[in-house]
Each structure stands twice: as C-alpha cells, then as structure tokens.
Amino acid sequence: MNVTIFGTGYVGLVTGACLADGGHDVVCVDVDEAKVAMLERGEVPIFEPGLNEVVSRNVRAGRLAFTTDAARGVAHGLFQFIAVGTPPARTVPPTSATSTKSPARSATRWMGTGSSSPNRPSPSARPTASGP
Ligand SMILES: NC(=O)c1ccc[n+]([C@@H]2O[C@H](COP(=O)([O-])OP(=O)(O)OC[C@H]3O[C@@H](n4cnc5c(N)ncnc54)[C@H](O)[C@@H]3O)[C@@H](O)[C@H]2O)c1
C-alpha cells in the first residue's frame, strides 16, 4: 500500500521505515531540506537502535523515499500520516493544531489535482464512513 508521512523526526522516520520494512511503499515528506538531503545520502539524523539498517535496506529496495515536495507526497499515499512537531506549551497552548495544519493544508491543496499513483483510487471509489 502507498503511504505518505509528513515529518521525518523520531515519530515519522521510525514509522515510515517500519511500514516500508513491512512491505509498504512509503514517501516521507519534510520541510527541512538539509534533513531530506542527509536521508537521501543514507545518513540517519537521529539515533534509534537498528534504524540505520532498516532505512538503508528499504531505500535500496525502493520502498522508502524522501522529499520536500508536498505535492509528490500527497499524490503518493492512500494513507497520509502527519508526524510534524507540535509547538512547546510556552509559546502556544499544547492543544494547538497550528503545526499539523500546515501539512494538512498542503494535503487538501494538492488533493483532487489528479494522481498518477496506481494504488490511489479516484475520489468516487474511496470508501466513505458508514454509520448506523
Ligand atoms: N518523539 C516522541 O517520543 C513522541 C511521543 C508522543 C508524541 N509525539 C508527537 O509526535 C509529533 C512528532 O514528534 P517528533 O518527536 O517526531 O518530532 P521531531 O521534531 O523529531 O520531527 C518533526 C519533523 O517534522 C518536520 N516538519 C515540520 N513542519 C512540517 C511540515 N509542514 N511538513 C513536513 N514536515 C514538517 C520537521 O522538519 C521535523 O523533521 C509531535 O507532535 C510530538 O508531540 C512524539
């Protein structure tokens, strides 16, 4: 399944790498160009035991890619995870969604612009919530 993760920090990178290791096709989007460049060179910017190997293995297998291109990320994933940092409580209330709104805005901006992804159903084919 095609999956997109916004934010390649502790949560996003580990989640993306593990999903890729489980056979999913993952694109990780981050606004930090230096971090994305590092990851593309095979350098992992955080320490998690074994993460280097999992990232390298899945990049080599073509199941894990990194980009700063939000449009590419939105076009890729049937599922879109937002794992960006949240602001410290000193500056804004901890419940603020300011940070998560940014990738959410990117997602809604690029959705519906068409996708070449074979795994992504057209809007009419997507499942809808059904209730009682
Ligand atoms: N790390 C933990 O143990 C942990 C535990 C529970 C909850 N969380 C929550 O999970 C979220 C992520 O935490 P983390 O530790 O991975 O943070 P992090 O700071 O390590 O990583 C966040 C990443 O998001 C990127 N980013 C910021 N804005 C972006 C945008 N608009 N689009 C794409 N990428 C963007 C940053 O460049 C950074 O690489 C936070 O909300 C945090 O509170 C983290």
The ligand as an ORCA input file, in Angstrom:
! r2SCAN-3c Opt
* xyz 0 1
  N       9.059     11.635     19.913
  C       8.204     11.063     20.763
  O       8.551     10.180     21.565
  C       6.732     11.450     20.725
  C       5.841     10.770     21.563
  C       4.487     11.089     21.512
  C       4.041     12.083     20.660
  N       4.924     12.746     19.870
  C       4.390     13.770     18.975
  O       4.613     13.356     17.625
  C       4.887     14.501     16.819
  C       6.241     14.346     16.133
  O       7.233     14.229     17.125
  P       8.764     14.002     16.754
  O       9.474     13.707     18.021
  O       8.876     13.041     15.613
  O       9.157     15.486     16.247
  P      10.509     15.955     15.529
  O      10.687     17.394     15.900
  O      11.620     14.986     15.788
  O      10.174     15.874     13.983
  C       9.214     16.673     13.365
  C       9.597     16.814     11.895
  O       8.527     17.469     11.211
  C       9.110     18.306     10.227
  N       8.097     19.291      9.812
  C       7.674     20.414     10.453
  N       6.697     21.017      9.758
  C       6.480     20.259      8.640
  C       5.583     20.357      7.532
  N       4.717     21.344      7.445
  N       5.635     19.391      6.576
  C       6.524     18.371      6.668
  N       7.392     18.222      7.700
  C       7.374     19.153      8.675
  C      10.337     18.892     10.919
  O      11.269     19.413      9.984
  C      10.859     17.659     11.659
  O      11.780     16.921     10.859
  C       4.834     15.714     17.761
  O       3.543     16.271     17.655
  C       5.076     15.117     19.118
  O       4.493     15.904     20.136
  C       6.246     12.449     19.880
*
